[in-house]
Amino acid sequence: MTSSPFAPSARSAVAPFEVMDVLATVARMRAEGREVISLCAGEPSQGAPSAVHAAAARTHAEQRSLGYTPALGIAPLRAAIAGHYARWYGLDLDPSEVAVTTGSSGGFVLAFLAAFDHGDRVALAQPGYPAYRNILASLGCEVVDIETGPAERYQPTVAQLEAAHAQAPLAGLVLASPANPTGTMVDRGELTAIAAWCSAHGVRLVSDEIYHGVTYADPASPDAKGVCAREIDEHAIVVSSFSKYWGMTGWRLGWLLVPQDLRAAVDALAGNIALCPPAGAQEAAVAAFTEESYAQGEAARLDFARAREVLLEHAPELGWGAAAPADGAFYYWAELGDQLAGFADAREYASALLEATGVAVTPGGDFDPVVGSRCVRLSLAAGPDAIAEALDRIITWQASRR
Ligand SMILES: Cc1ncc(COP(=O)(O)O)c(C=O)c1O
């Protein structure tokens, strides 16, 4: 092969994920016939609701043409999503406010392109979901890290935003509640304060609500499913997805609630970038809003809640450091504390743990370039029994190293 006179663009220089090494080792061990408990999954295990599967089967059996749909999605799905906001949040939305996207990932690209210009400063909580920073950076935005920890419950505060804005004006803030990897949520009071600060300073709020519904407060309490930023700020962009509550990761469907001032831009961008979200998945997803489908989402939530209970009950025996409260989503984020002794970083700890015990955890570097090297993320998606067994193995292994 001759050497290429070309090179990848500077903007595509996205850091590779640390978890890839762990996943490669998991695959190798399984191929060797070893049993592995993976607590790395960022997806729920229950799969799509049965009504969605049935609708997909019907669509294919009838051999519907499944051509391009309107760029922002088919009308019945946009209406069904608007109806979901009435059901969960008491919000009366017009379906024209809903843009169906190729997963929330596709929604982020549209939202960032529509809202921000090259060079705009956009604030993010660290630790946080790595795609925000990587997409923003590759679009030419300046990522402004807001370091959060136990003192802030791992969510940005108005005082921190104020300080970042004083250095140079911010154009945007991406907020996730529940967040990945910490699972923390902002309550109505905090969200109201943050949204008011954003409005007063011309900062566009982008609210990632894809884990709404996967939450552990008493379901009867107000705001148990999460507070929707659209209730508070009509200029906020809300990002959501079928991937988590409905367990439909591979169907690649999400949505945006697009404020009036961005609708034409999002429509034009969506048509150019993807033409439309997947047609078959859209047809099927209308059935995600039936009573039966909501009941299945609730059953999955209860399963995560059981796994979370097991984890929180035994967490003190791990002897780790500070941990996030896991209000929602299906993650547990913790500092390794004294258990990191003898290892260069969490990556080395995770790889030794995996080889010795067959338990895979995600090292934290992907989520936080500063403190992540001392942290790990555990996913509850493996279920309560697997969590109990994994914790037992970790505790025994750590004790054997002393
Ligand atoms: C916080 C957060 N936002 C967005 C996504 C993207 O999900 P999807 O594109 O499947 O909707 C993920 C995936 O794990 C996530 O954790």
The ligand as an SDF file (V2000), in Angstrom:
LIG
                    3D

 16 16  0  0  0  0  0  0  0  0999 V2000
  -26.8600   10.8320   28.5330 C   0  0  0  0  0  0  0  0  0  0  0  0
  -27.0140   10.2070   27.1750 C   0  0  0  0  0  0  0  0  0  0  0  0
  -27.5010   10.9690   26.1690 N   0  0  0  0  0  0  0  0  0  0  0  0
  -27.6420   10.4730   24.9320 C   0  0  0  0  0  0  0  0  0  0  0  0
  -27.3220    9.1420   24.6300 C   0  0  0  0  0  0  0  0  0  0  0  0
  -27.5270    8.6590   23.2170 C   0  0  0  0  0  0  0  0  0  0  0  0
  -28.5560    7.7270   23.1170 O   0  0  0  0  0  0  0  0  0  0  0  0
  -29.3820    7.4420   21.7900 P   0  0  0  0  0  0  0  0  0  0  0  0
  -28.6590    8.0250   20.6240 O   0  0  0  0  0  0  0  0  0  0  0  0
  -29.4630    5.9480   21.7050 O   0  0  0  0  0  0  0  0  0  0  0  0
  -30.7350    8.0650   21.9770 O   0  0  0  0  0  0  0  0  0  0  0  0
  -26.8290    8.3170   25.6490 C   0  0  0  0  0  0  0  0  0  0  0  0
  -26.4710    6.9100   25.3670 C   0  0  0  0  0  0  0  0  0  0  0  0
  -26.0190    6.1640   26.1910 O   0  0  0  0  0  0  0  0  0  0  0  0
  -26.6640    8.8600   26.9510 C   0  0  0  0  0  0  0  0  0  0  0  0
  -26.2040    8.1270   27.9800 O   0  0  0  0  0  0  0  0  0  0  0  0
  1  2  1  0
  2  3  1  0
  2 15  2  0
  3  4  2  0
  4  5  1  0
  5  6  1  0
  5 12  2  0
  6  7  1  0
  7  8  1  0
  8  9  2  0
  8 10  1  0
  8 11  1  0
 12 13  1  0
 12 15  1  0
 13 14  2  0
 15 16  1  0
M  END
$$$$
